[in-house]
């Protein structure tokens, strides 16, 4: 779970993980240089919560999410990795759904539901404990504008399957709600650390697909509530640079980045069977 100087939102996300139906999981917080306030919050959770939390921190040198995520991957112990952000409250079925739908040779692309700042601020610990903040009627009552996207919160069973199948949105690796096998993430060398904001998560997903891992669309199966915030760290240069890297990844069908967890080349872009041997 990535975070940067948003302790109020991180607290709400952690409250969400305390409500998970599946209890056997660890949380690795990938902290991209937050101040002491975030550290104090995490330490408080470690002392009072049943959650198993590891806090991985690096100094603040601008937006370096890919670097801290790679460090968090190394620090993690599980065979299956679920990725989310510290500004997203997970519904109580997030972990169980990802684990239940996981399949060899696949990664999962799930959904998120964006909230306004007003609603983001209004959500309390009790709203998360009761899960009413995921209730469409409750959100509409608190000022949510009704759109088709509200189906992410109201789809179960057959409706969920139909919408997952026929949604025009492609299944991509989106960092606020995606999951895959640790061995597959390591086989493509994790995230490209040259990349900053703008498609940095998707680029790793594109390498996973080049590697032969199939994306599975589950955006209507489990959801996170994306809390509102400003993005003062974003620049046009970031998008331009990231777009150029993704273009090379697609054109050359790259599966490996020399700028990932391991800082070395993968000779001649070996096929996946050979990567696993190395």
C-alpha positions as CSV (number, residue, x, y, z in Angstrom):
1,X,0.0,0.0,0.0
2,X,1.7,3.2,-1.2
3,X,1.4,6.4,0.8
4,X,2.8,10.0,0.9
5,X,1.9,12.5,3.6
6,X,-1.8,11.6,3.8
7,X,-2.1,10.2,7.4
8,X,-5.8,11.1,7.6
9,X,-6.6,9.0,4.5
10,X,-4.1,6.3,5.4
11,X,-5.9,5.9,8.7
12,X,-9.2,5.3,6.9
13,X,-7.6,2.8,4.5
14,X,-6.2,0.9,7.5
15,X,-9.6,0.9,9.2
16,X,-10.8,-0.7,6.0
17,X,-8.3,-3.5,6.2
18,X,-9.3,-4.2,9.8
19,X,-12.7,-5.1,8.5
20,X,-11.5,-7.7,5.9
21,X,-13.4,-11.0,5.8
22,X,-10.1,-12.8,5.1
23,X,-7.7,-12.3,8.0
24,X,-4.6,-14.1,6.8
25,X,-2.6,-11.3,5.1
26,X,0.1,-8.8,5.8
27,X,0.3,-5.1,5.0
28,X,3.5,-3.6,3.6
29,X,3.2,0.2,3.6
30,X,5.4,1.7,0.8
31,X,6.0,5.2,2.2
32,X,7.6,7.6,-0.4
33,X,9.1,10.0,2.2
34,X,6.3,11.0,4.6
35,X,7.0,13.0,7.7
36,X,6.9,11.8,11.3
37,X,3.1,12.2,11.5
38,X,2.6,9.2,9.2
39,X,5.2,7.2,11.1
40,X,3.4,7.9,14.4
41,X,0.1,6.8,12.9
42,X,1.5,3.5,11.6
43,X,3.2,2.8,15.0
44,X,-0.1,3.4,16.7
45,X,-1.8,0.9,14.5
46,X,1.0,-1.6,15.2
47,X,0.4,-1.3,18.9
48,X,-3.4,-1.4,19.0
49,X,-4.5,-3.3,15.8
50,X,-4.5,-7.0,14.9
51,X,-3.1,-6.0,11.5
52,X,0.4,-7.3,10.6
53,X,2.1,-4.1,9.3
54,X,5.6,-3.5,7.9
55,X,6.5,0.1,7.3
56,X,9.0,0.6,4.4
57,X,10.2,4.2,4.1
58,X,12.6,6.2,1.9
59,X,13.7,9.8,1.9
60,X,11.6,12.4,0.1
61,X,13.2,13.1,-3.3
62,X,10.0,13.9,-5.2
63,X,7.6,11.4,-6.6
64,X,9.4,8.1,-6.4
65,X,6.5,5.7,-6.0
66,X,8.0,3.0,-8.2
67,X,11.2,2.9,-6.1
68,X,9.4,2.4,-2.8
69,X,7.0,-0.1,-4.3
70,X,9.9,-2.2,-5.4
71,X,11.4,-2.0,-1.9
72,X,8.0,-3.1,-0.5
73,X,7.8,-6.0,-2.9
74,X,11.2,-7.2,-1.6
75,X,10.0,-6.7,2.0
76,X,6.8,-8.7,1.5
77,X,6.6,-12.4,2.4
78,X,3.4,-13.6,0.5
79,X,3.3,-15.6,-2.7
80,X,0.4,-13.5,-3.9
81,X,0.5,-9.6,-3.9
82,X,-2.4,-7.2,-3.8
83,X,-1.6,-3.6,-4.6
84,X,-3.5,-0.6,-3.4
85,X,-3.0,3.0,-2.3
86,X,-3.2,4.7,1.1
87,X,-5.9,7.0,-0.2
88,X,-8.2,4.1,-1.0
89,X,-10.6,2.5,1.5
90,X,-11.0,-1.3,0.7
91,X,-14.4,-2.9,0.9
92,X,-14.4,-5.8,3.3
93,X,-14.3,-8.4,0.5
94,X,-11.2,-7.0,-1.2
95,X,-8.6,-9.5,0.1
96,X,-11.0,-12.5,-0.1
97,X,-12.1,-11.6,-3.6
98,X,-8.6,-11.2,-5.0
99,X,-7.5,-14.5,-3.5
100,X,-10.6,-16.3,-4.5
101,X,-10.4,-15.2,-8.2
102,X,-6.6,-15.6,-8.5
103,X,-5.4,-18.1,-11.2
104,X,-2.0,-19.2,-12.3
105,X,-0.8,-17.2,-15.3
106,X,-3.2,-14.2,-14.6
107,X,-3.2,-10.9,-12.9
108,X,-6.4,-9.2,-11.7
109,X,-7.6,-5.7,-12.6
110,X,-10.2,-4.5,-10.0
111,X,-12.1,-1.3,-9.5
112,X,-12.2,2.0,-7.6
113,X,-14.9,4.5,-7.0
114,X,-13.9,8.2,-6.8
115,X,-15.4,10.4,-4.0
116,X,-15.6,14.1,-3.7
117,X,-13.6,15.9,-1.0
118,X,-16.7,16.6,0.9
119,X,-17.7,12.9,1.2
120,X,-14.1,11.8,1.7
121,X,-14.0,14.0,4.8
122,X,-17.4,12.9,6.1
123,X,-16.5,9.1,6.3
124,X,-15.9,8.1,9.9
125,X,-14.4,5.0,11.4
126,X,-18.0,3.8,12.2
127,X,-19.0,4.2,8.6
128,X,-16.2,1.9,7.6
129,X,-16.8,-0.6,10.4
130,X,-20.5,-0.9,9.3
131,X,-19.5,-0.7,5.6
132,X,-22.3,1.8,5.0
133,X,-19.9,4.1,3.2
134,X,-20.0,1.5,0.4
135,X,-23.8,1.7,0.2
136,X,-25.0,3.6,-2.8
137,X,-28.0,5.0,-1.0
138,X,-25.8,6.3,1.9
139,X,-23.4,8.0,-0.6
140,X,-26.3,9.5,-2.6
141,X,-27.7,10.9,0.7
142,X,-24.3,12.5,1.4
143,X,-24.1,14.3,-1.9
144,X,-22.9,11.8,-4.5
145,X,-24.0,12.4,-8.0
146,X,-25.6,9.4,-9.6
147,X,-23.8,8.0,-12.6
148,X,-23.4,4.6,-14.3
149,X,-20.2,4.0,-12.2
150,X,-22.3,3.5,-9.2
151,X,-22.8,0.0,-10.5
152,X,-19.3,-0.8,-9.1
153,X,-21.0,-0.6,-5.7
154,X,-24.2,-2.5,-6.5
155,X,-23.1,-5.4,-8.7
156,X,-23.2,-8.9,-7.5
157,X,-23.6,-12.3,-9.0
158,X,-24.9,-12.4,-12.6
159,X,-24.9,-8.6,-13.0
160,X,-21.3,-8.4,-11.8
161,X,-20.2,-11.1,-14.3
162,X,-22.0,-9.4,-17.2
163,X,-20.5,-6.0,-16.4
164,X,-17.0,-7.5,-16.0
165,X,-17.3,-9.2,-19.4
166,X,-18.8,-6.4,-21.4
167,X,-17.2,-3.3,-19.9
168,X,-15.4,-1.3,-22.7
169,X,-12.5,-0.6,-20.2
170,X,-9.5,-2.8,-20.8
171,X,-8.1,-4.8,-17.9
172,X,-4.9,-3.0,-16.9
173,X,-2.6,-3.0,-13.8
174,X,-3.9,0.0,-11.8
175,X,-2.0,0.5,-8.6
176,X,-5.1,1.3,-6.4
177,X,-6.6,-2.2,-6.9
178,X,-4.7,-4.9,-8.7
179,X,-3.0,-8.2,-7.8
180,X,-0.7,-10.9,-9.1
181,X,1.7,-13.6,-8.2
182,X,4.9,-12.6,-6.6
183,X,6.9,-14.9,-8.9
184,X,5.4,-13.1,-12.0
185,X,6.1,-9.6,-10.6
186,X,9.7,-10.6,-9.9
187,X,10.1,-12.3,-13.4
188,X,9.5,-8.9,-15.0
189,X,11.7,-7.1,-12.4
190,X,8.9,-5.1,-10.7
191,X,8.3,-1.5,-11.5
192,X,10.5,0.7,-13.8
193,X,12.1,3.2,-11.4
194,X,12.7,5.8,-14.0
195,X,8.9,6.4,-14.1
196,X,7.1,8.9,-12.0
197,X,3.4,9.9,-12.1
198,X,1.3,8.8,-15.1
199,X,0.9,5.2,-16.2
200,X,3.8,3.9,-14.1
201,X,1.6,1.1,-12.7
202,X,0.3,0.2,-16.2
203,X,3.8,-0.1,-17.6
204,X,4.5,-3.0,-15.3
205,X,1.2,-4.6,-16.3
206,X,2.2,-4.3,-20.0
207,X,5.4,-6.1,-19.3
208,X,3.5,-8.8,-17.5
209,X,1.3,-9.2,-20.5
210,X,4.3,-9.4,-22.8
211,X,5.6,-12.1,-20.5
212,X,2.4,-14.1,-21.1
213,X,0.4,-13.2,-18.0
214,X,-3.3,-12.6,-18.9
215,X,-5.1,-9.7,-17.3
216,X,-8.5,-10.6,-15.9
217,X,-11.2,-7.9,-15.5
218,X,-12.8,-7.8,-12.0
219,X,-13.6,-4.1,-11.7
220,X,-17.2,-4.9,-10.7
221,X,-16.2,-7.7,-8.3
222,X,-14.5,-5.7,-5.5
223,X,-13.9,-2.0,-5.1
224,X,-12.0,0.7,-3.1
225,X,-13.3,4.1,-2.3
226,X,-10.8,6.6,-3.7
227,X,-10.6,9.6,-1.4
228,X,-10.1,13.0,-3.0
229,X,-6.8,14.9,-2.9
230,X,-4.7,17.4,-4.8
231,X,-1.7,16.2,-7.0
232,X,0.7,19.1,-6.7
233,X,3.6,16.8,-7.5
234,X,2.5,16.1,-11.0
235,X,4.2,17.7,-14.0
236,X,3.8,17.6,-17.8
237,X,7.4,16.3,-18.0
238,X,6.4,13.2,-16.0
239,X,3.7,12.2,-18.5
240,X,6.0,12.8,-21.5
241,X,8.8,10.7,-20.1
242,X,6.5,7.9,-19.0
243,X,4.7,7.8,-22.3
244,X,8.1,7.4,-24.1
245,X,9.0,4.5,-21.8
246,X,5.7,2.8,-22.3
247,X,6.0,3.2,-26.1
248,X,9.3,1.3,-26.1
249,X,7.8,-1.4,-23.8
250,X,5.0,-2.0,-26.3
251,X,7.0,-1.7,-29.5
252,X,9.8,-4.0,-28.3
253,X,7.4,-6.3,-26.3
254,X,9.7,-5.9,-23.3
255,X,9.2,-8.1,-20.3
256,X,12.2,-6.9,-18.3
257,X,13.3,-3.5,-17.1
258,X,17.0,-2.7,-16.3
259,X,15.7,-0.1,-13.9
260,X,13.7,-2.4,-11.6
261,X,14.3,-4.4,-8.5
262,X,17.5,-5.8,-10.0
263,X,19.7,-3.1,-11.6
264,X,20.9,-5.2,-14.5
265,X,20.0,-6.2,-18.0
266,X,18.1,-9.3,-18.9
267,X,20.2,-10.5,-21.9
268,X,18.2,-10.6,-25.2
269,X,14.9,-10.4,-23.4
270,X,14.8,-14.1,-22.5
271,X,11.4,-15.9,-22.8
272,X,9.6,-16.4,-19.5
273,X,10.8,-20.0,-19.0
274,X,14.4,-18.8,-19.1
275,X,13.7,-15.8,-16.8
276,X,12.5,-18.1,-14.1
277,X,15.7,-20.1,-14.2
278,X,17.7,-16.9,-13.8
